[in-house]
Amino acid sequence: MFNSNTIDDIANRLIDAVPSNLNHLKNDIEKNFHAILQSALGKLDLVTREEFEVQKAVLIKTRNKLEALEKQVTKIEQCLPQETNLKT
C-alpha cells in the first residue's frame, strides 16, 4: 500500500514543522510520527496508483466490450421479425 519512503517523507515534513526550540525532542518525535503514520495508513483501505491504473484499464476494456455487445444485440433485434401482437 504505502511504501516506507512515502511514510518517511510525510514524517520528515511533519518533523520540519516542529518549532526549532523542540529540536532536542526531534528524534523521539520522528519515531513517534513514523509509527503513528504507518499504523494509521495501514488501517486504511487504499490501493497504490499502479493498482488503480490497472483496474482503470480493465474497466475501460470492459466498457468497450459492453458497448460492442450492445451494438450486436441491437443489430440482431433489428433482424428479428417485428411482432405487434405478442401474447404471453
C-alpha positions in Angstrom: 0.0 0.0 0.0 2.3 2.8 1.2 6.0 2.2 0.9 8.4 3.1 3.7 9.8 6.1 1.6 6.3 7.7 1.4 5.8 7.4 5.2 9.4 8.7 5.8 8.7 11.7 3.6 5.5 12.5 5.4 7.1 12.0 8.8 10.1 14.3 7.8 7.7 17.0 6.6 5.9 16.8 10.0 9.3 17.0 11.8 10.3 20.0 9.8 7.1 21.7 11.0 8.2 21.2 14.7 9.3 24.5 16.2 13.1 24.8 16.5 13.0 25.1 20.3 11.9 21.5 20.4 14.8 20.2 18.4 16.1 18.2 21.4 13.0 16.1 21.1 13.2 15.7 17.3 14.4 12.0 17.3 11.6 10.9 19.6 9.0 12.9 17.7 10.2 11.5 14.4 10.0 7.9 15.6 6.5 8.5 17.0 5.3 10.2 13.8 6.6 7.3 11.7 4.9 4.7 13.9 1.6 6.6 14.1 1.6 7.2 10.3 2.4 3.6 9.5 -0.3 2.3 11.8 -2.9 4.8 10.6 -2.2 4.4 6.9 -2.1 0.6 7.3 -5.7 0.6 8.6 -7.0 2.5 5.5 -8.4 0.6 2.6 -6.2 2.1 0.0 -4.6 0.9 -3.3 -1.4 2.0 -5.0 -1.5 4.2 -8.0 -0.3 1.2 -10.1 -3.2 -1.0 -8.9 -5.6 1.9 -9.6 -4.3 2.3 -13.1 -4.6 -1.4 -13.8 -8.2 -1.5 -12.6 -8.9 1.6 -14.6 -7.6 -0.1 -17.8 -9.6 -3.2 -17.1 -12.8 -1.1 -16.7 -12.2 0.8 -20.0 -11.6 -2.5 -21.8 -14.8 -4.0 -20.2 -16.8 -0.9 -21.1 -15.7 -1.1 -24.7 -16.6 -4.8 -24.9 -20.0 -4.0 -23.4 -20.7 -1.2 -26.0 -19.7 -3.6 -28.8 -22.1 -6.3 -27.4 -24.9 -3.7 -27.1 -24.5 -2.8 -30.8 -24.5 -6.5 -31.7 -27.7 -7.1 -29.8 -29.3 -4.1 -31.4 -28.4 -5.4 -34.9 -29.8 -8.8 -34.0 -33.0 -7.3 -32.7 -33.5 -5.3 -35.9 -33.2 -8.5 -37.9 -35.9 -10.2 -35.9 -39.5 -10.1 -37.3 -41.5 -7.3 -35.6 -44.4 -8.8 -33.8 -47.1 -6.4 -32.8 -49.4 -8.9 -31.2 -47.3 -10.5 -28.6 -49.3 -12.9 -26.4 -47.9 -14.4 -23.2 
